[in-house]
Amino acid sequence: MLKRLFLLALLLAPSPAMAWASYAHRTIAGIAEANVDPTTKSRMNQLFQSADLLGTPQCDLKNIGDASVWPDCIRRDRLRWGYTSPWHYQNVDICKPFDLKSACRNGNCVSAQIDRNAALLKDKSLPAHIRLEALTFLVHFVGDMHMPLHSGDRSDRGGNDVRAAYGIIRGRMNLHWLWDGPLAERAITDGPEMVRQYSAEEKSDKSFGTTDFWALQAWQIARDYSYPAAEDQSACGPKLTRRGKVDNDEIKALIPVTRLQIERAGLRLARLLEESLN
């Protein structure tokens, strides 16, 4: 109980909006690391030896856990890394037919950047530190894409402009951060350990598909679960003028949805790492 309260306090502390809090990103990375083959893991760890060449001493980059949050850390240096901000999301309108192209001009969206960085990581002719940078973006962006409110949107910055309360907790929160922080933490800790070796059947069931398909799945969850739960109405009803609320029963119903997205992200990342490093 004390651990749960401590984690929740960290998650509710003021923080810039990011896709999945550090806890969820590191869990996704942990799932991936536990499910890649030994050769992939060895080649990945070799790349971390070139971290100093990236020149980001303020952001740790020693392992895949660090890689999972490194792209959010470097964004604080807006002069150098600010151009990467649009890569973390794709605001696809949930009240219109799914149209990824409208949210991904010139490759500035999370789907395109997953494909781009997987290709860079796979290119063994590139210097190790360039491939390491691609690795970090790949690890982080696969996590980002599976956060529903980084794919689904109602012209509200992926729920950042939707005031929402989480259960009995009072205070400032928006729908985006609710999914990033407390809901993700609750989902990860409320059930069997998620960082483990998954069976071949589980991997086959959850790791398939292209980035476009993954984006569609996340968008559908935003449309069918994220907005309706907070607004107590259909996803495309009138926009709320009051603070929405995800009550305790809704939180319980959203836990398996959130756990599934985190498992999908981890196992799909494992697949991409094996394809890119072997």
VEXRO-53885 format. One line per 5 residues: for each residue y, z negated, x of N, C-alpha, C. Coordinates in Angstrom, 2 decimals, padded with zeros to 5 digits, always signed. Layout:
! VEXRO-53885
Y,Z,X,Y,Z,X,Y,Z,X; ...;
//
This chain:
! VEXRO-53885
-001.20,+000.00,+000.83,+000.00,+000.00,+000.00,+001.26,+000.00,+000.87; +001.27,-000.85,+001.94,+002.45,-000.89,+002.82,+002.68,+000.45,+003.49; +001.57,+001.10,+003.90,+001.70,+002.43,+004.52,+002.30,+003.41,+003.55; +001.83,+003.38,+002.28,+002.34,+004.29,+001.26,+003.83,+004.08,+001.03; +004.25,+002.80,+000.96,+005.66,+002.51,+000.72,+006.52,+002.94,+001.90;
+005.99,+002.75,+003.12,+006.74,+003.15,+004.32,+006.94,+004.65,+004.35; +005.86,+005.41,+004.07,+005.97,+006.87,+004.07,+006.93,+007.34,+003.00; +006.87,+006.69,+001.82,+007.75,+007.09,+000.74,+009.20,+006.83,+001.10; +009.47,+005.72,+001.78,+010.84,+005.42,+002.21,+011.35,+006.48,+003.17; +010.48,+006.94,+004.07,+010.88,+007.99,+005.00,+011.18,+009.29,+004.27;
+010.34,+009.60,+003.29,+010.49,+010.85,+002.57,+011.73,+010.88,+001.69; +012.17,+009.70,+001.22,+013.33,+009.65,+000.35,+014.63,+009.45,+001.10; +014.54,+009.29,+002.42,+015.76,+009.15,+003.22,+016.54,+010.44,+003.18; +017.88,+010.39,+003.26,+018.69,+011.62,+003.23,+018.24,+012.57,+004.33; +018.11,+013.83,+003.98,+017.63,+014.83,+004.92,+018.01,+016.19,+004.43;
+018.28,+017.15,+005.32,+018.54,+018.50,+004.87,+017.31,+019.09,+004.20; +017.55,+020.00,+003.24,+016.44,+020.58,+002.50,+015.57,+021.42,+003.42; +014.28,+021.12,+003.43,+013.33,+021.87,+004.23,+012.07,+022.05,+003.40; +011.27,+023.08,+003.71,+010.06,+023.30,+002.94,+008.96,+022.39,+003.46; +008.38,+021.62,+002.57,+007.43,+020.57,+002.91,+008.04,+019.66,+003.97;
+008.04,+018.39,+003.73,+008.50,+017.44,+004.73,+007.55,+017.47,+005.92; +007.94,+016.80,+007.00,+007.15,+016.80,+008.23,+005.70,+016.40,+007.98; +005.48,+015.43,+007.10,+004.13,+014.96,+006.83,+003.24,+016.08,+006.31; +003.74,+016.87,+005.37,+002.95,+017.97,+004.82,+002.74,+019.08,+005.85; +003.81,+019.44,+006.59,+003.67,+020.47,+007.61,+002.61,+020.08,+008.64;
+002.66,+018.83,+009.09,+001.69,+018.37,+010.09,+000.27,+018.31,+009.52; +000.15,+018.01,+008.23,-001.17,+018.02,+007.60,-001.74,+019.42,+007.56; -000.91,+020.39,+007.21,-001.35,+021.79,+007.19,-001.78,+022.23,+008.59; -000.99,+021.86,+009.59,-001.35,+022.20,+010.97,-002.66,+021.53,+011.37; -002.84,+020.28,+010.93,-004.07,+019.56,+011.26,-005.29,+020.21,+010.63;
-005.17,+020.68,+009.40,-006.27,+021.38,+008.75,-006.62,+022.64,+009.54; -005.59,+023.39,+009.92,-005.83,+024.62,+010.68,-006.53,+024.33,+012.00; -006.03,+023.33,+012.72,-006.62,+023.01,+014.03,-008.08,+022.59,+013.89; -008.40,+021.87,+012.82,-009.77,+021.40,+012.61,-010.72,+022.53,+012.21; -010.17,+023.69,+011.87,-011.00,+024.77,+011.34,-010.93,+026.07,+012.12;
-010.34,+026.03,+013.32,-010.42,+027.20,+014.20,-011.56,+027.01,+015.18; -012.04,+028.11,+015.73,-013.13,+028.00,+016.69,-012.61,+027.50,+018.03; -013.47,+027.01,+018.91,-013.03,+026.44,+020.19,-012.22,+027.39,+021.06; -012.58,+028.67,+021.05,-011.84,+029.64,+021.86,-010.40,+029.77,+021.37; -010.22,+029.86,+020.07,-008.88,+029.95,+019.49,-008.07,+028.71,+019.85;
-008.68,+027.55,+019.72,-007.97,+026.30,+020.03,-007.56,+026.25,+021.50; -008.44,+026.68,+022.38,-008.14,+026.67,+023.81,-006.99,+027.62,+024.13; -007.03,+028.82,+023.58,-005.97,+029.80,+023.85,-004.63,+029.35,+023.26; -004.69,+028.71,+022.12,-003.48,+028.18,+021.51,-002.87,+027.09,+022.39; -003.71,+026.18,+022.86,-003.20,+025.07,+023.68,-002.65,+025.55,+025.01;
-003.17,+026.65,+025.54,-002.63,+027.21,+026.77,-001.18,+027.66,+026.58; -000.87,+028.18,+025.41,+000.49,+028.65,+025.15,+001.51,+027.51,+025.18; +001.10,+026.33,+024.80,+002.04,+025.20,+024.78,+002.52,+024.84,+026.19; +001.81,+025.28,+027.20,+002.22,+024.99,+028.58,+003.50,+025.73,+028.96; +003.88,+026.73,+028.18,+005.10,+027.49,+028.47,+006.30,+027.02,+027.63;
+006.18,+025.87,+026.99,+007.22,+025.40,+026.05,+008.58,+025.24,+026.72; +008.61,+024.81,+027.98,+009.90,+024.59,+028.65,+010.73,+025.86,+028.73; +010.08,+027.00,+028.75,+010.80,+028.27,+028.87,+011.59,+028.61,+027.60; +011.27,+027.96,+026.50,+012.02,+028.20,+025.26,+013.35,+027.47,+025.26; +013.51,+026.51,+026.15,+014.80,+025.84,+026.28,+015.22,+025.03,+025.07;
+014.28,+024.29,+024.48,+014.61,+023.45,+023.33,+014.12,+022.02,+023.58; +014.65,+021.34,+024.59,+014.17,+020.00,+024.92,+014.39,+018.98,+023.82; +015.32,+019.27,+022.91,+015.58,+018.34,+021.81,+014.50,+018.41,+020.74; +013.62,+019.40,+020.81,+012.57,+019.58,+019.82,+011.21,+019.62,+020.53; +010.40,+018.60,+020.34,+009.10,+018.52,+021.00,+008.24,+019.72,+020.64;
+007.47,+020.18,+021.63,+006.58,+021.31,+021.39,+005.38,+021.19,+022.33; +004.56,+020.19,+022.06,+003.41,+019.91,+022.91,+002.09,+020.31,+022.27; +002.07,+020.49,+020.94,+000.82,+020.76,+020.24,+001.13,+021.42,+018.90; +000.08,+021.71,+018.14,+000.27,+022.43,+016.88,+001.02,+021.58,+015.86; +000.87,+020.26,+015.95,+001.64,+019.39,+015.06,+003.13,+019.54,+015.29;
+003.53,+019.54,+016.57,+004.93,+019.76,+016.91,+005.38,+021.15,+016.46; +004.50,+022.15,+016.65,+004.84,+023.52,+016.27,+005.14,+023.62,+014.78; +004.47,+022.80,+013.98,+004.62,+022.89,+012.53,+006.01,+022.50,+012.06; +006.74,+021.73,+012.86,+008.08,+021.30,+012.46,+009.17,+021.83,+013.40; +008.79,+022.47,+014.49,+009.75,+022.98,+015.48,+010.78,+023.93,+014.86;
+010.39,+024.88,+014.01,+011.41,+025.77,+013.44,+012.46,+025.07,+012.59; +012.11,+023.95,+011.96,+013.12,+023.18,+011.24,+014.01,+022.42,+012.22; +013.42,+021.93,+013.30,+014.19,+021.19,+014.30,+015.24,+022.07,+014.97; +014.87,+023.27,+015.36,+015.82,+024.13,+016.09,+016.95,+024.63,+015.20; +016.74,+024.62,+013.89,+017.80,+025.09,+012.98,+019.06,+024.22,+013.05;
+018.92,+023.02,+013.58,+020.09,+022.16,+013.72,+021.08,+022.74,+014.73; +020.56,+023.57,+015.64,+021.42,+024.28,+016.59,+021.79,+025.62,+015.95; +022.80,+025.58,+015.08,+023.12,+026.77,+014.28,+023.66,+027.92,+015.13; +024.34,+027.59,+016.20,+024.90,+028.65,+017.04,+023.80,+029.51,+017.63; +022.72,+028.88,+018.04,+021.64,+029.61,+018.70,+020.57,+030.09,+017.72;
+020.23,+029.27,+016.72,+019.08,+029.55,+015.89,+019.41,+029.74,+014.40; +020.68,+029.72,+014.05,+021.05,+029.82,+012.64,+020.55,+031.07,+011.95; +020.38,+032.14,+012.70,+019.93,+033.41,+012.10,+018.53,+033.31,+011.52; +017.76,+032.26,+011.90,+016.39,+032.13,+011.40,+016.32,+031.48,+010.02; +017.41,+030.93,+009.53,+017.37,+030.19,+008.27,+016.79,+030.99,+007.10;
+017.17,+032.27,+006.90,+016.61,+033.02,+005.76,+015.11,+033.30,+005.88; +014.55,+033.05,+007.05,+013.13,+033.32,+007.25,+012.22,+032.29,+006.57; +012.78,+031.16,+006.14,+011.97,+030.06,+005.63,+011.64,+030.17,+004.14; +012.17,+031.16,+003.45,+012.00,+031.20,+001.99,+012.15,+032.63,+001.48; +011.91,+032.78,+000.17,+012.19,+034.04,-000.52,+012.43,+033.68,-001.99;
+013.63,+033.80,-002.44,+013.99,+033.37,-003.79,+013.69,+034.48,-004.80; +012.47,+034.47,-005.34,+012.05,+035.48,-006.31,+012.20,+034.89,-007.71; +012.96,+035.56,-008.55,+013.28,+035.08,-009.89,+012.00,+034.90,-010.71; +011.77,+033.67,-011.20,+010.56,+033.41,-011.98,+010.67,+033.93,-013.41; +011.87,+034.33,-013.83,+012.06,+034.80,-015.21,+012.07,+036.31,-015.32;
+011.68,+036.96,-014.23,+011.55,+038.41,-014.21,+010.19,+038.76,-013.63; +009.72,+039.99,-013.78,+008.47,+040.38,-013.13,+008.56,+040.13,-011.62; +007.44,+039.73,-011.02,+007.41,+039.42,-009.60,+007.85,+040.62,-008.77; +008.88,+040.43,-007.97,+009.44,+041.52,-007.16,+009.85,+040.94,-005.81; +008.92,+040.98,-004.87,+009.17,+040.40,-003.56,+010.22,+041.18,-002.77;
+010.27,+042.51,-002.97,+011.22,+043.33,-002.21,+012.66,+042.89,-002.44; +012.97,+042.47,-003.65,+014.35,+042.07,-003.95,+014.78,+040.84,-003.18; +013.81,+040.03,-002.72,+014.12,+038.80,-002.01,+013.84,+038.91,-000.52; +013.55,+040.11,-000.05,+013.11,+040.26,+001.34,+013.75,+041.47,+002.00; +015.06,+041.52,+001.95,+015.78,+042.64,+002.55,+015.77,+042.53,+004.07;
+015.48,+043.63,+004.72,+015.51,+043.71,+006.19,+014.59,+042.70,+006.86; +013.52,+042.33,+006.17,+012.56,+041.41,+006.77,+013.01,+039.97,+006.83; +014.11,+039.64,+006.17,+014.62,+038.27,+006.22,+014.04,+037.43,+005.09; +012.74,+037.19,+005.17,+012.07,+036.31,+004.20,+010.80,+035.80,+004.84; +010.23,+034.78,+004.24,+009.10,+034.11,+004.86,+007.86,+035.00,+004.92;
+007.61,+035.82,+003.91,+006.43,+036.69,+003.94,+006.48,+037.66,+005.11; +007.60,+038.33,+005.26,+007.75,+039.31,+006.34,+007.65,+038.64,+007.70; +008.17,+037.43,+007.82,+008.16,+036.75,+009.10,+006.77,+036.22,+009.47; +005.95,+035.93,+008.48,+004.55,+035.59,+008.79,+003.86,+036.81,+009.40; +004.01,+037.95,+008.78,+003.38,+039.17,+009.29,+003.93,+039.53,+010.67;
+005.25,+039.40,+010.83,+005.87,+039.75,+012.11,+005.38,+038.84,+013.23; +005.36,+037.55,+012.98,+005.00,+036.62,+014.05,+003.51,+036.63,+014.34; +002.69,+036.95,+013.35,+001.26,+037.13,+013.62,+001.04,+038.31,+014.56; +001.81,+039.38,+014.35,+001.69,+040.56,+015.21,+002.17,+040.25,+016.63; +003.27,+039.50,+016.75,+003.77,+039.12,+018.08,+002.77,+038.23,+018.81;
+002.20,+037.28,+018.09,+001.22,+036.38,+018.70,+000.00,+037.15,+019.19; -000.37,+038.19,+018.46,-001.55,+038.97,+018.81,-001.33,+039.86,+020.03; -000.07,+040.16,+020.35,+000.26,+041.08,+021.44,+000.16,+040.38,+022.79; -000.95,+040.55,+023.48,-001.19,+039.85,+024.75,-000.37,+040.40,+025.90; +000.36,+041.49,+025.68,+001.23,+042.01,+026.73,+002.55,+041.24,+026.82;
+002.85,+040.44,+025.83,+004.10,+039.68,+025.81,+003.99,+038.43,+026.66; +005.11,+037.95,+027.21,+005.09,+036.70,+027.98,+004.61,+035.54,+027.12; +004.03,+034.54,+027.76,+003.44,+033.42,+027.04,+004.45,+032.70,+026.17; +005.69,+032.53,+026.65,+006.66,+031.77,+025.86,+007.12,+032.54,+024.62; +007.09,+033.86,+024.68,+007.42,+034.66,+023.49,+006.31,+034.52,+022.46;
+005.08,+034.54,+022.92,+003.96,+034.35,+022.01,+003.94,+032.92,+021.46; +004.35,+031.97,+022.27,+004.44,+030.58,+021.78,+005.49,+030.46,+020.68; +006.63,+031.09,+020.87,+007.65,+031.07,+019.82,+007.08,+031.67,+018.53; +006.35,+032.78,+018.65,+005.73,+033.40,+017.48,+004.71,+032.46,+016.85; +003.96,+031.74,+017.68,+002.98,+030.78,+017.17,+003.66,+029.70,+016.33;
+004.76,+029.15,+016.83,+005.43,+028.08,+016.11,+005.97,+028.57,+014.76; +006.57,+029.74,+014.76,+007.08,+030.29,+013.51,+005.92,+030.57,+012.54; +004.82,+031.09,+013.04,+003.67,+031.38,+012.19,+003.14,+030.10,+011.54; +002.95,+029.06,+012.35,+002.43,+027.80,+011.84,+003.35,+027.24,+010.76; +004.64,+027.25,+011.04,+005.60,+026.68,+010.09,+005.74,+027.52,+008.83;
+005.83,+028.82,+008.98,+006.12,+029.68,+007.83,+004.94,+029.78,+006.87; +003.71,+029.69,+007.37,+002.58,+029.66,+006.45,+002.68,+028.41,+005.57; +003.10,+027.30,+006.17,+003.34,+026.11,+005.36,+004.46,+026.32,+004.37; +005.56,+026.89,+004.82,+006.71,+027.13,+003.94,+006.33,+027.98,+002.74; +005.61,+029.05,+002.98,+005.29,+029.98,+001.90,+004.51,+029.30,+000.78;
+003.68,+028.33,+001.12,+002.84,+027.70,+000.11,+003.54,+026.59,-000.64; +004.79,+026.28,-000.28,+005.59,+025.37,-001.08,+006.17,+026.21,-002.22; +005.78,+025.95,-003.47,+006.14,+026.87,-004.57,+007.61,+027.20,-004.67; +008.48,+026.24,-004.40,+009.91,+026.48,-004.58,+010.54,+027.19,-003.40; +009.74,+027.69,-002.48,+010.22,+028.62,-001.47,+009.81,+030.04,-001.81;
+009.20,+030.20,-002.99,+008.90,+031.53,-003.49,+009.47,+031.75,-004.88; +009.50,+030.70,-005.71,+010.02,+030.82,-007.06,+011.40,+030.23,-007.19; +012.24,+030.85,-008.03,+013.65,+030.49,-008.07,+014.25,+030.87,-009.42; +015.30,+030.12,-009.83,+016.07,+030.48,-011.03,+017.56,+030.56,-010.69; +017.88,+031.23,-009.62,+019.26,+031.31,-009.13,+019.80,+029.90,-008.87;
+018.92,+029.03,-008.35,+019.31,+027.64,-008.08,+018.85,+027.19,-006.69; +018.75,+028.17,-005.79,+018.34,+027.90,-004.41,+016.98,+027.19,-004.37; +016.02,+027.74,-005.11,+014.68,+027.19,-005.11,+014.60,+025.76,-005.60; +015.38,+025.44,-006.62,+015.37,+024.11,-007.19,+016.29,+023.12,-006.52; +016.99,+023.53,-005.46,+017.91,+022.61,-004.79,+019.08,+022.20,-005.69;
+019.41,+023.06,-006.65,+020.53,+022.75,-007.55,+020.07,+022.11,-008.86; +018.78,+021.79,-008.97,+018.24,+021.16,-010.18,+018.06,+019.67,-009.92; +018.85,+018.85,-010.55,+018.70,+017.40,-010.40,+017.40,+016.96,-011.05; +016.66,+016.12,-010.37,+015.36,+015.70,-010.91,+015.00,+014.31,-010.40; +014.34,+013.54,-011.26,+013.87,+012.21,-010.91,+012.35,+012.24,-010.75;
+011.86,+011.43,-009.83,+010.43,+011.36,-009.54,+009.87,+010.05,-010.07; +009.14,+010.11,-011.17,+008.57,+008.91,-011.75,+009.63,+007.87,-012.06; +009.39,+006.65,-011.60,+010.32,+005.54,-011.86,+011.39,+005.41,-010.79; +011.32,+006.27,-009.78,+012.26,+006.16,-008.66,+013.63,+006.67,-009.08; +014.62,+005.88,-008.84,+015.98,+006.28,-009.16,+016.68,+006.77,-007.90;
+017.81,+007.42,-008.08,+018.58,+007.87,-006.93,+018.70,+009.37,-006.90; +019.41,+009.85,-005.89,+019.69,+011.27,-005.79,+018.45,+012.02,-005.33; +018.08,+013.04,-006.07,+016.96,+013.90,-005.69,+017.09,+015.20,-006.46; +016.62,+016.26,-005.85,+016.57,+017.52,-006.58,+015.13,+018.00,-006.67; +014.91,+019.02,-007.48,+013.55,+019.48,-007.72,+012.87,+019.97,-006.45;
+013.64,+020.64,-005.60,+013.09,+021.15,-004.35,+012.59,+019.99,-003.48; +013.43,+019.01,-003.29,+013.05,+017.89,-002.42,+011.94,+017.06,-003.04; +011.89,+016.99,-004.36,+010.82,+016.26,-005.02,+009.46,+016.85,-004.62; +009.37,+018.19,-004.61,+008.12,+018.84,-004.20,+007.91,+018.73,-002.69; +008.98,+018.82,-001.92,+008.87,+018.71,-000.46,+008.35,+017.36,-000.02;
+008.92,+016.31,-000.61,+008.70,+014.98,-000.09,+007.70,+014.14,-000.85; +008.16,+013.39,-001.86,+007.27,+012.41,-002.50,+006.04,+012.99,-003.16; +006.15,+014.16,-003.80,+004.97,+014.74,-004.43,+003.96,+015.18,-003.38; +004.42,+015.80,-002.31,+003.51,+016.22,-001.24,+002.83,+015.02,-000.60; +003.60,+013.96,-000.34,+003.03,+012.75,+000.27,+001.98,+012.13,-000.64;
+002.30,+012.05,-001.92,+001.36,+011.47,-002.88,+000.08,+012.31,-002.94; +000.24,+013.61,-002.97,-000.93,+014.49,-003.07,-001.84,+014.35,-001.85; -001.24,+014.28,-000.67,-002.03,+014.20,+000.57,-002.79,+012.88,+000.66; -002.16,+011.80,+000.24,-002.76,+010.47,+000.40,-003.62,+010.05,-000.79; -003.49,+010.73,-001.92,-004.21,+010.35,-003.13,-005.45,+011.21,-003.28;
-006.48,+010.90,-002.51,-007.70,+011.69,-002.57,-008.40,+011.68,-001.23; -009.50,+012.43,-001.10,-010.23,+012.49,+000.17,-009.35,+013.02,+001.30; -009.70,+012.67,+002.52,-008.97,+013.12,+003.70,-008.90,+014.65,+003.72; -007.69,+015.17,+003.90,-007.51,+016.61,+003.88,-007.72,+017.25,+005.24; -007.42,+016.54,+006.31,-007.61,+017.09,+007.65,-009.06,+016.85,+008.05;
-009.85,+017.88,+007.90,-011.29,+017.82,+008.18,-011.80,+019.23,+008.39; -013.05,+019.34,+008.77,-013.67,+020.66,+008.89,-014.21,+021.07,+007.53; -013.77,+022.20,+007.03,-014.17,+022.68,+005.71,-015.42,+023.56,+005.84; -016.19,+023.61,+004.78,-017.41,+024.43,+004.79,-017.05,+025.91,+004.77; -018.02,+026.73,+005.14,-017.80,+028.18,+005.12,-017.46,+028.65,+003.71;
-018.08,+028.04,+002.70,-017.80,+028.41,+001.32,-016.37,+028.06,+000.94; -015.91,+026.87,+001.35,-014.54,+026.46,+001.06,-013.54,+027.39,+001.73; -013.81,+027.74,+002.98,-012.92,+028.64,+003.70,-012.85,+030.00,+003.01; -014.00,+030.51,+002.62,-014.05,+031.83,+001.97,-013.28,+031.81,+000.65; -013.37,+030.69,-000.07,-012.75,+030.58,-001.39,-011.24,+030.46,-001.31;
-010.72,+029.88,-000.20,-009.31,+029.53,-000.15,-008.49,+030.29,+000.88; -009.14,+030.98,+001.81,-008.37,+031.58,+002.91,-008.13,+033.08,+002.76; -008.62,+033.67,+001.68,-008.52,+035.13,+001.55,-007.11,+035.55,+001.14; -006.86,+036.84,+001.19,-005.61,+037.39,+000.66,-004.59,+037.77,+001.72; -003.61,+038.53,+001.27,-002.49,+038.95,+002.12,-001.29,+038.05,+001.86;
-000.27,+038.18,+002.68,+000.94,+037.38,+002.47,+001.58,+037.68,+001.12; +001.54,+038.93,+000.67,+002.10,+039.26,-000.64,+001.36,+038.52,-001.75; +000.04,+038.43,-001.63,-000.75,+037.72,-002.63,-000.45,+036.22,-002.59; -000.31,+035.66,-001.40,+000.02,+034.23,-001.28,+001.39,+033.95,-001.90; +002.32,+034.86,-001.68,+003.66,+034.69,-002.26,+003.59,+034.71,-003.78;
+002.79,+035.61,-004.33,+002.63,+035.68,-005.78,+002.04,+034.38,-006.33; +001.04,+033.84,-005.66,+000.44,+032.59,-006.11,+001.46,+031.46,-006.14; +002.25,+031.33,-005.06,+003.25,+030.27,-004.99,+004.31,+030.45,-006.08; +004.72,+031.68,-006.28,+005.71,+032.00,-007.32,+005.19,+031.62,-008.69; +003.92,+031.89,-008.95,+003.32,+031.55,-010.24,+003.29,+030.03,-010.46;
+003.03,+029.29,-009.39,+003.02,+027.82,-009.51,+004.42,+027.31,-009.80; +005.43,+027.88,-009.16,+006.81,+027.49,-009.47,+007.12,+027.76,-010.93; +006.69,+028.91,-011.41,+006.96,+029.30,-012.81,+006.18,+028.45,-013.80; +004.91,+028.19,-013.51,+004.03,+027.55,-014.48,+003.98,+026.03,-014.38; +004.39,+025.48,-013.22,+004.28,+024.03,-013.01,+005.59,+023.37,-012.58;
+006.24,+023.90,-011.54,+007.38,+023.19,-010.94,+008.52,+023.01,-011.92; +008.99,+024.10,-012.50,+010.13,+024.02,-013.41,+009.76,+023.37,-014.75; +008.65,+023.78,-015.40,+008.32,+023.17,-016.69,+008.13,+021.66,-016.61; +007.52,+021.15,-015.52,+007.28,+019.71,-015.41,+008.58,+018.93,-015.37; +009.56,+019.45,-014.66,+010.84,+018.74,-014.52,+011.72,+018.88,-015.76;
+011.62,+020.03,-016.43,+012.55,+020.32,-017.51,+011.96,+020.10,-018.90; +010.63,+019.82,-018.96,+009.96,+019.59,-020.24,+010.20,+020.73,-021.23; +010.11,+021.93,-020.71,+010.27,+023.13,-021.53,+009.68,+024.29,-020.76; +009.63,+025.45,-021.36,+009.14,+026.62,-020.65,+010.05,+026.91,-019.46; +009.49,+027.58,-018.47,+010.21,+027.78,-017.22,+011.54,+028.50,-017.40;
+011.64,+029.34,-018.40,+012.84,+030.17,-018.55,+013.66,+029.79,-019.78; +013.56,+028.52,-020.17,+014.41,+028.03,-021.24,+015.83,+027.81,-020.74; +016.72,+027.27,-021.59,+018.10,+027.01,-021.16,+018.12,+026.08,-019.94; +019.03,+026.33,-019.02,+019.12,+025.48,-017.84,+019.61,+024.09,-018.23; +019.03,+023.08,-017.58,+019.37,+021.70,-017.93,+020.78,+021.35,-017.51;
+021.43,+020.56,-018.33,+022.73,+019.98,-017.97,+022.56,+018.51,-017.60; +021.39,+017.95,-017.91,+021.09,+016.57,-017.55,+020.11,+016.57,-016.38; +019.80,+015.39,-015.86,+018.82,+015.27,-014.78,+017.42,+015.40,-015.37; +016.62,+016.29,-014.81,+015.23,+016.42,-015.23,+014.40,+015.26,-014.69; +013.19,+015.16,-015.16,+012.32,+014.07,-014.71,+010.87,+014.52,-014.70;
+010.19,+014.22,-013.60,+008.75,+014.41,-013.51,+008.14,+013.02,-013.67; +007.54,+012.73,-014.83,+007.05,+011.37,-015.08,+005.68,+011.16,-014.44; +005.17,+009.95,-014.55,+003.94,+009.58,-013.85,+002.75,+010.42,-014.29; +002.64,+010.72,-015.56,+001.53,+011.56,-016.02,+001.64,+012.97,-015.46; +002.85,+013.49,-015.39,+003.05,+014.83,-014.81,+002.76,+014.82,-013.32;
+003.13,+013.75,-012.63,+002.83,+013.64,-011.20,+001.33,+013.71,-010.98; +000.56,+012.98,-011.77,-000.90,+012.98,-011.64,-001.46,+014.39,-011.87; -000.89,+015.09,-012.83,-001.36,+016.45,-013.13,-001.01,+017.43,-012.01; +000.08,+017.16,-011.28,+000.53,+018.06,-010.21,-000.18,+017.81,-008.89; -000.82,+016.65,-008.74,-001.48,+016.33,-007.47,-002.53,+017.38,-007.09;
-003.47,+017.75,-007.97,-004.45,+018.77,-007.55,-003.83,+020.12,-007.25; -002.76,+020.48,-007.94,-002.07,+021.74,-007.68,-001.47,+021.72,-006.27; -000.85,+020.61,-005.92,-000.22,+020.47,-004.60,-001.27,+020.41,-003.50; -002.34,+019.65,-003.72,-003.41,+019.57,-002.72,-004.01,+020.95,-002.46; -004.20,+021.72,-003.53,-004.77,+023.05,-003.36,-003.87,+023.93,-002.51;
-002.58,+023.87,-002.73,-001.66,+024.68,-001.93,-001.68,+024.27,-000.46; -001.79,+022.99,-000.20,-001.83,+022.51,+001.19,-003.13,+022.93,+001.86; -004.24,+022.84,+001.13,-005.52,+023.30,+001.69,-005.49,+024.80,+001.93; -004.98,+025.55,+000.98,-004.88,+026.99,+001.17,-004.06,+027.31,+002.41; -002.93,+026.65,+002.56,-002.06,+026.91,+003.71,-002.79,+026.63,+005.01;
-003.47,+025.50,+005.10,-004.16,+025.15,+006.34,-005.28,+026.11,+006.68; -006.07,+026.50,+005.70,-007.21,+027.38,+005.96,-006.77,+028.82,+006.19; -005.71,+029.24,+005.52,-005.18,+030.58,+005.76,-004.53,+030.67,+007.13; -003.88,+029.58,+007.53,-003.31,+029.54,+008.87,-004.42,+029.61,+009.92; -005.50,+028.88,+009.70,-006.63,+028.94,+010.64,-007.14,+030.35,+010.79;
-007.25,+031.07,+009.68,-007.71,+032.45,+009.72,-006.76,+033.34,+010.52; -005.46,+033.18,+010.29,-004.48,+034.00,+011.01,-004.49,+033.68,+012.50; -004.65,+032.42,+012.86,-004.70,+032.04,+014.27,-005.91,+032.67,+014.96; -007.04,+032.66,+014.29,-008.23,+033.26,+014.90,-008.06,+034.77,+015.03; -007.47,+035.40,+014.04,-007.26,+036.85,+014.11,-006.24,+037.21,+015.19;
-005.27,+036.35,+015.42,-004.18,+036.67,+016.36,-004.49,+036.27,+017.80; -005.39,+035.35,+018.01,-005.64,+034.82,+019.35,-006.97,+035.28,+019.94; -007.76,+036.01,+019.17,-009.06,+036.48,+019.68,-009.10,+038.00,+019.76;
//
